[in-house]
Amino acid sequence: MKILHNHALLPYNTFRIDAKAANFFEVFSVEDLRAVLRHGIKPVLVLGGGSNLLFTHDVPGLVVKNSLPGIRVVRKFSNKVWVAVGGGVVWHDFVCWAVGQGYGGVENLSLIPGTVGASPVQNIGAYGVELKDVFVRLSAVHLETGEQRSFSKASCRFGYRDSIFKQELKGQYCITSVVFSLTQHQHQLNLSYGDIRKTLEVEQVHTPSIADVSRAVVNIRRSKLPDPAEIGNCGSFFKNPETDPAVLDQIRLHYPDAPHYTLPDGREKIPAGWLIEQCGWKGKRVGNTGSYEKQALVLVNYGGATGAEVQRLALNIIESVQQAFGIRLEPEVNIR
């Protein structure tokens, strides 16, 4: 076993921040993981695809790159199939595999960056679907004891871009595998969010399949979001805020057409990108950072930016939205 020292993390984060890990080790099996944990190097940071992470300084302790592989069917029902996926599998690779097998449920989550092991932490979601909608259970190894534990959907405490792994269990586990429940036929397609239906109509697809939906989502995301290989970014930097109807009423006095989504509990979700755009940030460049010209919600590194620069831009945006609308944006990205 060879632990790498003072190892560059630039290839392992989509923001393309040039930070270094004091110690670095890539794991391909649970045995690898337990072996490196026995060295007792603290603290431990588990790294997936690095697509929801902003490094603001070098990382002390040990960085474990989760590259645990594998996709396999573990159980079949009349219309459902349970699929176990290794924590290191690239999320979009899993989606492509599922669509290729004719299994439905994750097609709306196409092209979300990152790995399967990181997906429950964030309860990733897009276009009306969240990970919790297809989640069965996960296995994880405790970083202190090396013990493996199974988590049910209830024990994960999923919320909007949230889970127990972002709260009281933050930084305590490495997720080694996740089991998903997918449909084999009679798929329940979700076409109501974003431009999915419009995109399918343009393509003259009148009876869409899960493959059609996946392709539409990929095309939409590519048209709006920058490729991290070309421009450093983490996708959506902020959560869409949820607020009381009274706050929305105040906003609509000045912006009658303000976009919003009414939640089941009666609260209103307002697109953070729209709020940021109204404050004049869309397409604005500050040094080597900026808000992306096609989507204000995406902060970008045009090259050579430090994590501290990106964080400073984010704080300035939060402050301006707070002053303009009385709403405080919360980062979706994990800032370290």
FIDOLUM-476965 format. One line per 10 residues: number of its first residue (from 1); their letters; for each residue x, y, z of N, C-alpha, C, O. Coordinates in steps of 0.1 Angstrom, whole numbers, plus 5000, padded with zeros to 4 digits. Layout:
<sites>
NUM	a	X:Y:Z:X:Y:Z:X:Y:Z:X:Y:Z  ...
</sites>
This chain:
<sites>
1	mkilhnhall	5008:4988:5000:5000:5000:5000:5009:5012:5000:5017:5014:5009  5006:5021:4990:5015:5033:4989:5006:5046:4991:4997:5049:4982  5007:5053:5002:5000:5065:5004:5008:5076:4997:5020:5078:5000  5002:5084:4989:5009:5095:4982:5009:5108:4991:4999:5110:4998  5020:5115:4991:5021:5127:5000:5022:5140:4992:5027:5140:4981  5016:5150:4997:5016:5164:4991:5011:5162:4977:5017:5167:4967  5000:5155:4975:4994:5151:4962:4985:5162:4957:4976:5167:4964  4986:5166:4944:4978:5176:4938:4964:5171:4936:4961:5160:4932  4954:5180:4940:4940:5176:4939:4933:5183:4928:4921:5181:4926  4941:5191:4920:4934:5197:4908:4927:5188:4899:4916:5191:4894
11	pyntfridak	4933:5176:4896:4925:5166:4887:4913:5160:4893:4905:5154:4886  4911:5162:4906:4901:5155:4913:4889:5164:4918:4881:5160:4926  4889:5177:4913:4878:5185:4917:4874:5193:4904:4882:5199:4897  4861:5194:4902:4856:5200:4889:4857:5215:4889:4856:5221:4879  4860:5221:4901:4862:5236:4901:4876:5239:4896:4879:5251:4894  4884:5229:4895:4898:5230:4890:4906:5239:4899:4913:5248:4895  4905:5237:4913:4912:5245:4922:4925:5237:4926:4925:5225:4928  4936:5244:4926:4949:5238:4927:4953:5237:4942:4961:5244:4947  4946:5228:4949:4949:5225:4963:4957:5212:4964:4958:5204:4954  4963:5209:4975:4971:5197:4977:4966:5189:4989:4961:5195:4999
21	aanffevfsv	4967:5176:4988:4964:5167:5000:4977:5163:5007:4986:5159:5000  4977:5165:5020:4989:5160:5027:4992:5145:5025:5003:5141:5024  4981:5138:5025:4982:5123:5022:4970:5119:5013:4959:5124:5015  4972:5110:5004:4962:5107:4994:4963:5092:4991:4973:5086:4989  4951:5086:4990:4950:5071:4987:4937:5068:4980:4926:5073:4984  4938:5061:4969:4926:5057:4961:4922:5043:4964:4931:5034:4964  4909:5041:4968:4905:5028:4972:4896:5021:4961:4888:5028:4955  4898:5008:4959:4891:5001:4949:4883:4989:4955:4876:4982:4948  4884:4988:4969:4877:4977:4976:4875:4982:4990:4882:4990:4995  4866:4975:4997:4863:4978:5011:4876:4975:5019:4879:4981:5029
31	edlravlrhg	4883:4964:5015:4895:4960:5022:4906:4971:5021:4912:4973:5031  4907:4977:5009:4916:4988:5007:4913:4999:5017:4922:5005:5023  4900:5002:5018:4895:5013:5026:4899:5010:5041:4905:5019:5048  4896:4999:5046:4898:4995:5060:4913:4995:5062:4918:4999:5073  4921:4991:5053:4936:4990:5054:4942:5004:5056:4950:5006:5065  4937:5014:5048:4943:5027:5048:4938:5034:5061:4945:5042:5067  4926:5031:5065:4921:5037:5078:4929:5033:5090:4930:5040:5100  4934:5021:5089:4942:5015:5101:4955:5023:5103:4961:5022:5114  4959:5031:5093:4971:5039:5095:4968:5050:5105:4978:5056:5111  4956:5053:5108:4953:5063:5118:4955:5078:5114:4956:5086:5123
41	ikpvlvlggg	4956:5081:5101:4959:5095:5097:4946:5102:5098:4935:5098:5093  4946:5114:5105:4934:5122:5108:4937:5136:5104:4948:5141:5104  4926:5144:5100:4913:5139:5097:4912:5132:5083:4922:5132:5075  4901:5125:5080:4899:5118:5067:4888:5125:5059:4877:5128:5064  4891:5128:5047:4882:5134:5037:4879:5124:5026:4889:5120:5019  4867:5120:5024:4864:5111:5013:4860:5119:5001:4852:5128:5002  4866:5116:4990:4864:5123:4978:4858:5114:4967:4863:5103:4964  4847:5119:4962:4840:5112:4951:4845:5117:4937:4857:5116:4934  4836:5124:4930:4839:5130:4918:4845:5144:4919:4849:5151:4910  4844:5150:4932:4849:5163:4934:4840:5174:4927:4845:5185:4924
51	snllfthdvp	4827:5170:4925:4819:5179:4917:4810:5188:4926:4802:5196:4920  4811:5186:4939:4803:5194:4948:4811:5200:4959:4807:5200:4970  4824:5203:4955:4834:5206:4965:4842:5218:4961:4846:5219:4949  4844:5228:4970:4853:5239:4968:4864:5239:4978:4861:5241:4990  4876:5237:4973:4888:5238:4982:4892:5252:4984:4895:5259:4974  4893:5257:4996:4898:5270:4999:4912:5270:5005:4918:5281:5007  4917:5258:5007:4931:5257:5012:4936:5242:5010:4928:5234:5006  4948:5240:5013:4953:5226:5012:4947:5218:5022:4942:5223:5033  4946:5204:5020:4939:5195:5029:4948:5187:5038:4956:5180:5033  4947:5189:5051:4956:5181:5060:4950:5167:5062:4939:5164:5056
61	glvvknslpg	4957:5159:5069:4952:5145:5071:4953:5136:5059:4963:5136:5052  4942:5129:5056:4942:5119:5046:4930:5122:5037:4918:5123:5041  4932:5122:5024:4921:5122:5014:4920:5108:5008:4930:5103:5002  4908:5103:5009:4905:5089:5003:4897:5091:4991:4885:5096:4992  4902:5087:4979:4894:5088:4967:4886:5075:4965:4892:5064:4964  4873:5077:4966:4864:5065:4965:4863:5061:4950:4856:5068:4942  4869:5049:4947:4868:5044:4933:4862:5030:4933:4865:5021:4925  4853:5027:4943:4847:5014:4945:4838:5011:4933:4829:5019:4930  4841:5000:4925:4834:4997:4913:4821:4988:4915:4818:4984:4926  4815:4986:4904:4804:4975:4903:4790:4980:4901:4786:4989:4908
71	irvvrkfsnk	4783:4973:4892:4768:4975:4891:4762:4961:4889:4766:4954:4880  4753:4957:4897:4747:4944:4896:4733:4944:4901:4729:4951:4911  4724:4936:4895:4711:4934:4899:4711:4924:4911:4716:4913:4910  4704:4929:4922:4704:4920:4934:4691:4914:4937:4689:4905:4945  4680:4920:4930:4667:4914:4933:4657:4919:4922:4658:4930:4917  4648:4910:4918:4638:4913:4908:4624:4911:4913:4621:4901:4920  4615:4920:4910:4601:4918:4913:4593:4919:4900:4598:4919:4889  4579:4919:4901:4571:4919:4889:4574:4931:4880:4575:4930:4868  4575:4943:4886:4578:4955:4878:4590:4963:4883:4593:4973:4878  4596:4958:4894:4608:4965:4900:4620:4957:4899:4620:4944:4898
81	vwvavgggvv	4632:4963:4899:4644:4957:4900:4653:4965:4910:4654:4977:4909  4660:4958:4919:4669:4964:4928:4683:4962:4922:4688:4951:4919  4690:4974:4921:4704:4974:4916:4714:4980:4926:4712:4991:4931  4724:4972:4929:4735:4977:4938:4746:4983:4930:4751:4976:4920  4751:4994:4934:4761:5002:4926:4772:5006:4935:4770:5011:4946  4784:5004:4931:4796:5008:4939:4797:5023:4941:4794:5030:4932  4802:5027:4952:4803:5041:4956:4812:5049:4946:4810:5061:4945  4821:5043:4940:4830:5050:4931:4826:5051:4917:4833:5057:4908  4814:5045:4913:4809:5045:4900:4805:5059:4896:4798:5066:4904  4809:5064:4884:4804:5077:4880:4789:5077:4878:4783:5068:4872
91	whdfvcwavg	4782:5087:4884:4768:5087:4884:4762:5086:4870:4753:5078:4868  4767:5094:4861:4761:5093:4847:4763:5080:4840:4755:5076:4832  4774:5073:4844:4777:5060:4838:4766:5050:4843:4761:5042:4835  4762:5052:4856:4751:5043:4861:4738:5046:4854:4731:5037:4851  4735:5059:4852:4723:5063:4845:4722:5057:4831:4712:5052:4827  4733:5058:4824:4734:5053:4811:4732:5038:4811:4725:5032:4802  4738:5031:4820:4736:5016:4822:4722:5013:4824:4716:5004:4817  4715:5020:4833:4701:5017:4836:4692:5020:4824:4684:5011:4821  4694:5031:4817:4686:5033:4805:4689:5023:4795:4679:5019:4788  4701:5019:4793:4705:5008:4784:4698:4995:4787:4695:4987:4778
101	qgyggvenls	4696:4992:4799:4689:4980:4804:4674:4981:4803:4667:4971:4805  4669:4993:4800:4655:4995:4800:4649:4997:4814:4637:4996:4816  4657:5001:4824:4653:5003:4837:4650:5018:4839:4658:5027:4836  4638:5021:4844:4634:5035:4846:4635:5040:4860:4634:5033:4870  4636:5054:4861:4636:5060:4874:4647:5071:4876:4645:5080:4884  4658:5069:4869:4669:5079:4870:4672:5087:4858:4682:5094:4857  4663:5085:4848:4666:5092:4835:4666:5107:4836:4673:5114:4829  4658:5113:4845:4658:5127:4848:4670:5132:4854:4673:5144:4855  4678:5123:4860:4690:5126:4867:4703:5125:4858:4714:5124:4863  4701:5124:4845:4712:5122:4836:4721:5134:4836:4717:5146:4839
111	lipgtvgasp	4734:5131:4835:4745:5141:4833:4748:5149:4846:4755:5158:4846  4742:5145:4857:4746:5151:4870:4760:5146:4873:4763:5134:4873  4769:5155:4875:4783:5151:4878:4785:5145:4892:4776:5146:4900  4796:5137:4893:4799:5131:4906:4797:5116:4906:4796:5110:4895  4798:5110:4917:4798:5095:4919:4786:5091:4926:4779:5099:4933  4783:5078:4925:4772:5072:4932:4773:5073:4947:4763:5076:4954  4785:5072:4952:4787:5072:4967:4784:5086:4973:4780:5087:4984  4785:5097:4965:4783:5110:4969:4768:5114:4968:4763:5123:4974  4761:5106:4959:4747:5110:4956:4737:5111:4968:4729:5120:4968  4738:5101:4977:4729:5102:4989:4732:5113:4998:4723:5119:5005
121	vqnigaygve	4745:5117:4999:4749:5128:5008:4741:5140:5005:4736:5147:5013  4741:5143:4992:4734:5155:4987:4720:5153:4984:4712:5163:4982  4715:5141:4984:4702:5138:4979:4700:5145:4965:4691:5154:4964  4708:5142:4956:4709:5149:4943:4695:5148:4936:4687:5139:4939  4692:5159:4929:4679:5159:4922:4679:5169:4910:4688:5178:4909  4670:5166:4901:4669:5175:4889:4656:5171:4882:4652:5160:4881  4650:5182:4876:4638:5180:4868:4627:5171:4874:4622:5162:4868  4624:5174:4887:4613:5168:4894:4616:5155:4900:4607:5149:4906  4628:5150:4900:4632:5137:4906:4643:5139:4915:4653:5147:4913  4643:5132:4927:4654:5132:4936:4658:5118:4939:4651:5108:4936
131	lkdvfvrlsa	4671:5117:4943:4676:5104:4946:4667:5096:4955:4666:5084:4953  4662:5102:4965:4653:5095:4975:4642:5088:4969:4636:5078:4974  4637:5092:4957:4626:5086:4950:4629:5072:4945:4620:5064:4943  4642:5069:4943:4646:5055:4938:4655:5048:4948:4660:5037:4945  4657:5054:4960:4666:5048:4970:4660:5037:4978:4649:5037:4982  4668:5026:4980:4664:5015:4989:4672:5015:5002:4667:5016:5013  4685:5014:5000:4695:5014:5012:4709:5017:5007:4711:5017:4995  4718:5019:5016:4732:5020:5013:4740:5013:5024:4736:5011:5035  4753:5010:5020:4763:5005:5029:4774:5015:5030:4777:5022:5021  4779:5017:5042:4789:5026:5045:4799:5021:5056:4795:5014:5064
141	vhletgeqrs	4811:5026:5055:4822:5022:5064:4825:5034:5073:4827:5045:5068  4824:5032:5086:4828:5042:5096:4842:5045:5095:4851:5036:5096  4846:5058:5094:4860:5062:5092:4868:5061:5104:4881:5060:5103  4862:5060:5116:4869:5059:5128:4871:5044:5132:4882:5040:5136  4861:5036:5131:4861:5022:5136:4863:5012:5124:4867:5001:5127  4860:5016:5112:4861:5006:5101:4849:4997:5100:4849:4988:5091  4840:4999:5109:4828:4990:5108:4818:4994:5097:4817:5006:5094  4812:4984:5091:4803:4986:5080:4789:4987:5086:4785:4979:5094  4781:4996:5080:4767:4998:5085:4758:5000:5073:4762:5006:5063  4745:4995:5074:4735:4996:5064:4726:5007:5069:4721:5008:5080
151	fskascrfgy	4722:5016:5059:4713:5027:5062:4700:5026:5053:4702:5024:5041  4689:5026:5060:4676:5026:5052:4673:5040:5047:4680:5049:5051  4662:5041:5039:4658:5055:5035:4655:5063:5047:4659:5075:5048  4647:5058:5057:4643:5066:5068:4655:5070:5076:4656:5082:5081  4665:5062:5078:4677:5065:5086:4686:5075:5079:4694:5082:5086  4685:5077:5066:4693:5087:5059:4687:5101:5061:4694:5111:5058  4674:5102:5065:4668:5115:5067:4670:5125:5056:4675:5136:5057  4665:5121:5044:4667:5129:5032:4658:5141:5033:4647:5141:5038  4664:5152:5029:4657:5165:5027:4661:5171:5014:4668:5165:5006  4657:5184:5012:4661:5190:4999:4676:5193:4999:4681:5201:5007
161	rdsifkqelk	4683:5186:4990:4697:5186:4989:4704:5184:5003:4714:5190:5006  4698:5174:5010:4703:5172:5024:4701:5158:5028:4693:5151:5022  4709:5154:5038:4707:5141:5044:4715:5141:5057:4721:5151:5061  4714:5130:5064:4721:5128:5077:4736:5129:5075:4743:5133:5085  4741:5127:5063:4755:5127:5060:4760:5141:5058:4772:5143:5057  4751:5151:5058:4755:5165:5058:4752:5171:5071:4756:5183:5073  4746:5164:5080:4743:5169:5093:4751:5162:5104:4763:5164:5104  4744:5154:5113:4751:5149:5124:4762:5138:5121:4771:5136:5129  4761:5132:5109:4771:5122:5105:4780:5127:5095:4787:5120:5088  4781:5140:5093:4790:5146:5083:4804:5142:5086:4810:5144:5097
171	gqycitsvvf	4811:5137:5075:4825:5134:5076:4828:5121:5084:4840:5118:5087  4818:5113:5087:4820:5101:5096:4820:5088:5088:4825:5078:5093  4815:5088:5076:4813:5076:5068:4818:5077:5054:4818:5088:5048  4822:5066:5048:4825:5065:5034:4814:5055:5028:4813:5044:5032  4806:5060:5019:4795:5052:5013:4801:5043:5003:4807:5047:4993  4800:5030:5005:4806:5020:4997:4797:5015:4986:4802:5011:4975  4784:5014:4988:4775:5010:4977:4761:5015:4980:4758:5018:4992  4753:5016:4970:4739:5021:4971:4730:5012:4963:4734:5008:4952  4719:5008:4969:4709:5000:4962:4697:5009:4958:4691:5017:4965  4694:5008:4945:4683:5016:4939:4671:5007:4934:4674:4995:4930
181	sltqhqhqln	4659:5012:4935:4648:5005:4930:4643:5011:4917:4639:5023:4917  4644:5004:4906:4641:5009:4893:4629:5001:4887:4627:4990:4891  4622:5007:4877:4611:5000:4871:4616:4993:4859:4625:4997:4851  4610:4981:4856:4613:4973:4844:4604:4976:4833:4609:4975:4821  4592:4980:4835:4583:4985:4825:4572:4993:4831:4573:4996:4843  4563:4998:4824:4552:5007:4829:4559:5019:4836:4555:5023:4847  4569:5025:4830:4576:5036:4836:4568:5048:4838:4560:5052:4830  4569:5055:4850:4562:5067:4853:4571:5079:4849:4580:5083:4857  4570:5084:4837:4579:5095:4832:4575:5108:4838:4563:5111:4840  4584:5116:4842:4582:5129:4848:4587:5139:4837:4599:5142:4836
191	lsygdirktl	4577:5146:4831:4580:5155:4820:4576:5169:4824:4577:5178:4815  4573:5172:4836:4566:5184:4840:4576:5195:4843:4572:5207:4844  4589:5192:4846:4598:5202:4850:4607:5207:4839:4611:5199:4830  4611:5220:4840:4621:5225:4830:4615:5225:4816:4604:5226:4814  4625:5222:4807:4621:5222:4793:4620:5208:4787:4622:5207:4775  4618:5198:4795:4618:5185:4790:4607:5183:4779:4610:5178:4768  4595:5186:4783:4584:5184:4774:4586:5193:4761:4583:5188:4750  4590:5205:4763:4593:5214:4751:4603:5208:4742:4602:5208:4730  4614:5203:4748:4625:5197:4740:4620:5185:4732:4623:5183:4721  4612:5176:4739:4607:5165:4732:4597:5169:4721:4597:5162:4710
201	eveqvhtpsi	4590:5179:4723:4581:5184:4712:4589:5189:4700:4585:5186:4688  4599:5196:4703:4608:5201:4692:4614:5189:4684:4615:5190:4672  4617:5178:4691:4622:5166:4685:4611:5158:4679:4614:5147:4673  4599:5162:4680:4587:5155:4675:4586:5141:4681:4583:5131:4674  4589:5140:4694:4588:5127:4701:4575:5128:4709:4574:5135:4719  4565:5121:4704:4551:5121:4710:4549:5111:4720:4540:5112:4729  4556:5099:4719:4554:5089:4729:4568:5086:4735:4575:5076:4730  4573:5094:4744:4587:5093:4748:4590:5080:4756:4582:5076:4764  4602:5075:4754:4608:5064:4762:4617:5070:4773:4620:5082:4773  4622:5062:4782:4631:5067:4792:4644:5072:4785:4650:5081:4790
211	advsravvni	4648:5065:4774:4659:5070:4766:4657:5083:4760:4667:5092:4760  4645:5086:4756:4642:5099:4750:4643:5110:4761:4648:5121:4759  4638:5107:4773:4638:5116:4784:4653:5119:4788:4657:5131:4790  4661:5108:4789:4675:5110:4793:4682:5119:4782:4690:5128:4786  4680:5116:4770:4686:5124:4759:4682:5139:4760:4690:5148:4758  4669:5141:4763:4664:5155:4764:4671:5162:4775:4675:5174:4774  4672:5155:4787:4679:5161:4798:4693:5164:4796:4698:5175:4799  4700:5155:4789:4714:5157:4786:4716:5170:4777:4724:5178:4779  4707:5171:4767:4708:5182:4757:4705:5195:4765:4711:5205:4762  4695:5195:4774:4692:5207:4781:4703:5212:4790:4707:5223:4790
221	rrsklpdpae	4709:5202:4797:4720:5205:4806:4732:5210:4799:4739:5220:4803  4735:5204:4787:4747:5208:4780:4745:5222:4774:4754:5230:4771  4732:5226:4771:4729:5239:4765:4730:5250:4776:4732:5262:4772  4729:5247:4788:4728:5257:4799:4740:5257:4808:4744:5267:4814  4747:5246:4809:4758:5245:4819:4772:5243:4813:4773:5236:4803  4782:5249:4818:4795:5248:4812:4801:5234:4815:4799:5228:4826  4809:5229:4806:4816:5216:4808:4828:5219:4817:4837:5227:4814  4829:5211:4828:4840:5213:4838:4853:5211:4832:4863:5216:4837  4854:5203:4821:4867:5201:4814:4872:5213:4807:4884:5215:4804  4862:5223:4805:4866:5235:4798:4866:5247:4807:4875:5256:4806
231	igncgsffkn	4856:5248:4816:4855:5259:4826:4852:5253:4839:4842:5246:4841  4861:5255:4849:4859:5249:4862:4846:5254:4869:4843:5266:4869  4839:5244:4874:4826:5248:4881:4821:5236:4888:4826:5225:4886  4811:5238:4897:4805:5227:4904:4790:5226:4901:4782:5221:4909  4786:5231:4889:4771:5232:4886:4765:5242:4895:4770:5252:4898  4753:5239:4900:4745:5248:4908:4753:5251:4921:4756:5241:4929  4756:5263:4924:4764:5266:4936:4755:5268:4948:4759:5265:4959  4743:5273:4946:4734:5276:4957:4721:5267:4956:4717:5263:4945  4715:5265:4968:4702:5259:4968:4691:5268:4964:4693:5281:4966  4680:5263:4958:4669:5272:4955:4662:5274:4969:4657:5265:4975
241	petdpavldq	4660:5287:4973:4654:5289:4986:4640:5286:4987:4632:5288:4977  4635:5281:4998:4621:5279:5001:4617:5289:5012:4624:5291:5022  4606:5296:5009:4602:5307:5017:4587:5307:5019:4579:5300:5013  4582:5316:5028:4568:5317:5031:4561:5324:5020:4567:5333:5013  4548:5322:5017:4541:5329:5006:4541:5344:5008:4541:5351:4998  4542:5349:5020:4542:5363:5022:4554:5370:5016:4554:5381:5011  4566:5363:5017:4578:5368:5011:4577:5368:4996:4580:5378:4989  4571:5358:4990:4568:5358:4975:4559:5369:4971:4561:5376:4961  4549:5372:4980:4539:5383:4977:4546:5396:4976:4543:5404:4967  4556:5398:4985:4563:5411:4985:4572:5412:4972:4573:5423:4966
251	irlhypdaph	4578:5401:4968:4586:5401:4956:4578:5404:4944:4582:5411:4935  4566:5398:4943:4557:5400:4932:4551:5414:4930:4546:5417:4920  4552:5422:4941:4548:5436:4940:4557:5443:4930:4552:5452:4923  4569:5439:4929:4579:5445:4920:4582:5437:4908:4586:5442:4897  4580:5424:4910:4583:5414:4899:4571:5405:4897:4571:5394:4902  4560:5410:4891:4548:5402:4890:4549:5388:4883:4542:5379:4886  4559:5387:4875:4562:5374:4868:4573:5365:4875:4578:5356:4868  4576:5368:4887:4586:5361:4894:4584:5346:4894:4573:5342:4898  4593:5338:4889:4590:5323:4889:4590:5317:4903:4598:5322:4911  4582:5307:4905:4581:5301:4918:4574:5287:4916:4567:5285:4907
261	ytlpdgreki	4577:5278:4926:4570:5265:4926:4564:5263:4940:4571:5264:4950  4551:5261:4940:4544:5259:4953:4547:5245:4958:4544:5235:4951  4552:5243:4970:4555:5230:4976:4543:5224:4983:4534:5231:4986  4544:5211:4985:4532:5205:4992:4529:5211:5005:4517:5210:5009  4538:5216:5012:4535:5222:5025:4531:5237:5025:4529:5243:5035  4529:5242:5012:4524:5255:5010:4535:5266:5009:4532:5277:5005  4547:5262:5012:4558:5272:5011:4562:5273:4996:4557:5265:4988  4569:5283:4993:4572:5286:4979:4587:5284:4976:4596:5289:4984  4591:5278:4966:4605:5276:4961:4607:5286:4950:4600:5286:4940  4617:5295:4952:4621:5305:4942:4634:5301:4936:4644:5299:4943
271	pagwlieqcg	4636:5301:4923:4648:5298:4917:4659:5307:4921:4658:5320:4919  4670:5302:4927:4681:5310:4931:4688:5318:4919:4692:5329:4920  4688:5311:4908:4694:5317:4896:4687:5330:4892:4693:5339:4887  4674:5330:4893:4666:5341:4889:4669:5353:4899:4671:5364:4895  4670:5350:4912:4673:5360:4922:4686:5366:4919:4688:5379:4920  4696:5358:4916:4710:5362:4913:4710:5371:4901:4717:5381:4900  4703:5367:4891:4702:5374:4878:4696:5388:4880:4701:5398:4874  4686:5389:4888:4679:5402:4891:4689:5412:4898:4688:5424:4897  4699:5406:4905:4709:5415:4911:4721:5418:4902:4730:5424:4907  4720:5414:4890:4730:5419:4880:4742:5410:4879:4752:5414:4874
281	wkgkrvgntg	4742:5398:4885:4754:5390:4885:4756:5381:4873:4767:5376:4870  4745:5378:4866:4746:5368:4855:4756:5373:4844:4755:5384:4839  4766:5365:4842:4776:5368:4832:4787:5377:4837:4796:5381:4829  4786:5382:4849:4796:5391:4854:4808:5384:4858:4808:5374:4865  4820:5389:4854:4833:5384:4858:4840:5392:4868:4840:5404:4867  4845:5385:4878:4853:5392:4889:4866:5385:4889:4867:5374:4895  4877:5391:4884:4890:5385:4883:4889:5372:4875:4885:5372:4864  4893:5361:4881:4893:5348:4874:4880:5340:4877:4879:5329:4873  4871:5346:4884:4858:5340:4887:4847:5347:4881:4848:5358:4875  4835:5342:4882:4823:5349:4877:4811:5340:4878:4811:5328:4882
291	syekqalvlv	4799:5346:4875:4787:5339:4873:4785:5336:4859:4786:5344:4850  4781:5323:4856:4781:5319:4842:4771:5326:4833:4760:5330:4838  4775:5329:4821:4767:5338:4812:4753:5332:4809:4744:5339:4806  4752:5319:4809:4740:5312:4805:4731:5307:4817:4720:5304:4816  4737:5308:4829:4730:5303:4841:4737:5310:4853:4748:5306:4857  4730:5319:4859:4736:5327:4870:4739:5319:4882:4747:5323:4890  4732:5308:4884:4733:5299:4895:4747:5292:4896:4751:5287:4906  4754:5292:4884:4767:5285:4883:4778:5295:4884:4780:5304:4876  4786:5293:4895:4799:5301:4896:4810:5293:4889:4811:5281:4890  4819:5301:4883:4829:5294:4874:4843:5299:4878:4845:5310:4883
301	nyggatgaev	4853:5291:4874:4867:5294:4875:4872:5295:4861:4873:5285:4854  4875:5307:4856:4879:5309:4842:4894:5305:4840:4899:5305:4829  4900:5302:4851:4914:5297:4851:4923:5304:4861:4924:5316:4860  4929:5296:4870:4938:5302:4879:4932:5308:4892:4939:5313:4900  4919:5307:4893:4912:5312:4905:4915:5303:4917:4917:5291:4916  4916:5309:4929:4918:5302:4941:4904:5299:4947:4894:5306:4943  4903:5289:4956:4890:5287:4962:4886:5299:4970:4874:5301:4971  4895:5306:4976:4891:5318:4984:4885:5328:4975:4875:5335:4980  4889:5330:4963:4883:5339:4954:4869:5336:4951:4860:5344:4950  4867:5323:4948:4853:5318:4945:4844:5320:4957:4833:5324:4956
311	qrlalniies	4849:5317:4969:4841:5319:4981:4838:5333:4983:4827:5336:4987  4847:5342:4980:4845:5357:4982:4834:5361:4972:4825:5369:4976  4834:5356:4960:4823:5359:4950:4810:5354:4956:4800:5362:4955  4810:5342:4961:4797:5336:4966:4791:5345:4977:4779:5347:4978  4800:5349:4986:4796:5357:4998:4790:5371:4993:4780:5376:4998  4796:5377:4983:4791:5389:4977:4777:5387:4971:4769:5396:4972  4775:5376:4964:4762:5373:4958:4752:5371:4969:4741:5376:4968  4755:5364:4979:4746:5361:4990:4742:5375:4996:4730:5377:4999  4751:5384:4998:4748:5396:5005:4739:5405:4996:4730:5411:5001  4741:5405:4983:4733:5413:4974:4719:5408:4973:4709:5416:4972
321	vqqafgirle	4717:5395:4972:4704:5389:4972:4696:5391:4985:4684:5394:4985  4704:5391:4996:4698:5394:5009:4693:5408:5010:4681:5410:5014  4700:5417:5005:4696:5431:5005:4685:5434:4996:4676:5442:4999  4685:5428:4984:4674:5430:4974:4661:5424:4977:4650:5429:4975  4662:5411:4983:4649:5403:4984:4646:5399:4998:4636:5393:5001  4656:5401:5008:4654:5396:5021:4655:5381:5022:4650:5375:5032  4661:5375:5012:4663:5360:5012:4678:5357:5013:4686:5363:5005  4682:5348:5022:4696:5345:5023:4698:5331:5016:4693:5321:5020  4706:5332:5006:4709:5320:4998:4719:5311:5006:4727:5316:5014  4717:5298:5005:4726:5288:5011:4734:5280:5001:4728:5276:4991
331	pevnir	4747:5279:5002:4755:5271:4993:4751:5257:4992:4748:5251:5002  4750:5252:4980:4748:5237:4978:4761:5230:4979:4762:5218:4982  4772:5237:4975:4785:5232:4974:4791:5231:4988:4789:5239:4997  4799:5220:4990:4806:5218:5003:4819:5226:5002:4828:5224:4994  4820:5236:5011:4832:5245:5011:4842:5241:5022:4838:5240:5033  4854:5238:5018:4864:5233:5027:4876:5242:5027:4886:5240:5035
</sites>
